[in-house]
Amino acid sequence: MDPVLLKKGRQTPANDVYSFGVVLLELITRKAIEPDHSSGECTLVAKFRLVSEEESRWREMLDQDITAEDDLPVLEGIVRLAIKCLADENRPDMAEVARQLAVLKKDWKDGKKNSQTGHHPEETTADDDAKSTVRSPSASQT
């Protein structure tokens, strides 16, 4: 349960953001939450808070079935998003969470596409940059 909800005693949209952060942790660790009745915070969240500053330690907590080297940048983004969702202060709203997830999805798809073609984003040429800024006629007619 959201520690802020326990302290303030009223439900807000920020409580849902916290819960979503817990779900993200469950998905990337494949571990169930275990409530710690003394603090009100689940042990998975508490453990993740302790290791979140050290990359090698949070990597150890990830589900090993999803930790392919190519996917680690996106998984790191999910970890950082989960940490933001679990923060006691300055949590993003769900619209911002959705935007960040969309960016992570695009990054993941682009990474998969680049690994299949052998093209890497850092090898982008000036011509590639120019092509990416050209808009289709239908995009400008709104």
N, C-alpha and C positions, 0 to 999 in steps of 0.2 A: 504494500500500500504506500502511496505517496507520503513521505514524511511531512511535506508541507500541509497536506490535507489533515494529517493527525494533529499538527500544531495549531492550524487555523480553524479546523472544524467545519469548513464549508467547501463544497464542491465547485470547481471552476474548470474551464477548458484546459488549463495548465495541468490538471490532474490526469486528463486523458493523454496529454503529451508524455507525461511521466510513464503512464502505462504502456504507451507505444514504445518508449525506450526500453522497457523491460521485455516486451515482445521481441524487439530487435536483438537484444542480448540472448534470449532463448533460441532464436533462429540461428545466430552465428556461432553459438557455443554448443547447441543441442543439449542443453542442460535445463532441467526444470527449476523453477524458483522454489526456494525453501524459505518460508517466513522466519524472521528472527523476531520473536515476540517482545524482546526487551527493547529493541530500537525501532521496531515497526518496519524496518527495511529488510528486503529479502537478502539472503546471504550471497546470491549470485551478483546482485548489484554492489554489495559491500566489497566483495572480492574484486570486481571489475574496477571499482573506484581506486582500490589500492594499487592495481597494476597498470592502470590506464596511461600513466606517464612514461612507462618503460615499454618500448615497442616489443622487445623480445619477450617480455612477460605477458602482454596481452595476446601476442600471437600464440603462446602456449595454451591459452584458454579457448581458442577457436576450434570448432569442429574440424578435425583433420581431413574429413572427406571433402571439404570445400576450400581447402587452403592451397590450391594450385598457385605456383609462383606468379603466373600472369594475373591472377585475380586479387593478389594482396593489396594493390593500390585501392581497389574498390572496397575491399573488406575494411581497409583502414578508414576509408570515408564513412562506411557504415558504423564502425566503432566510434568515430568522432561524432557522428550524428546522434548515436545512442547516448553518448556522454552529455551532449547538449540537452537532450530530452530529459535526462535524469538530474540535471543541475537543479539545485534548490532555488536559484535566482536566474533571471534572464533566459528562461527557456524559450525556444522558438515556438511560434504558434503552428498549428497543423498545416496551414497553407505554406509556410516556410519549409516545414518538414517535407511536404509533398514536392516542393520545388527542388530541394536538395536530393531527394530520392530520384527525381527525373534526371538530374545532372549525373548522378552516379550510374543510373541505367544507361544513359548515353555514353558515358565514359567506358563502361563495361562493354557495350556493343562495339564501340569504336576500337577498343583494345582487342576484342576478338577478331574483328574484321582485319585490323592491321597485322595481327599475328598469323592469320591465314594467308594474307597476300605478301607478307614479308615487308610491308611498308610500316615505317615507324613515324609517329607524329613529329619527332624532332628532326626528321629528314625532309620536312615540308619545304618546297621551293617557293620563290616569289610568285611563279606562275600558279602554283597551287593556291596560294593565298588570294591571288586576284580572282581565280575561278570561284572560290568560296564566297566572295563578296558580291558576285553577280546574282541579282534576284530575278526570278522568273516573272514574266508579265502578269500572270495571275496573282502573284503575291502582292503586287503594287496596286491592284484594283480591289479596294475594299469598300 
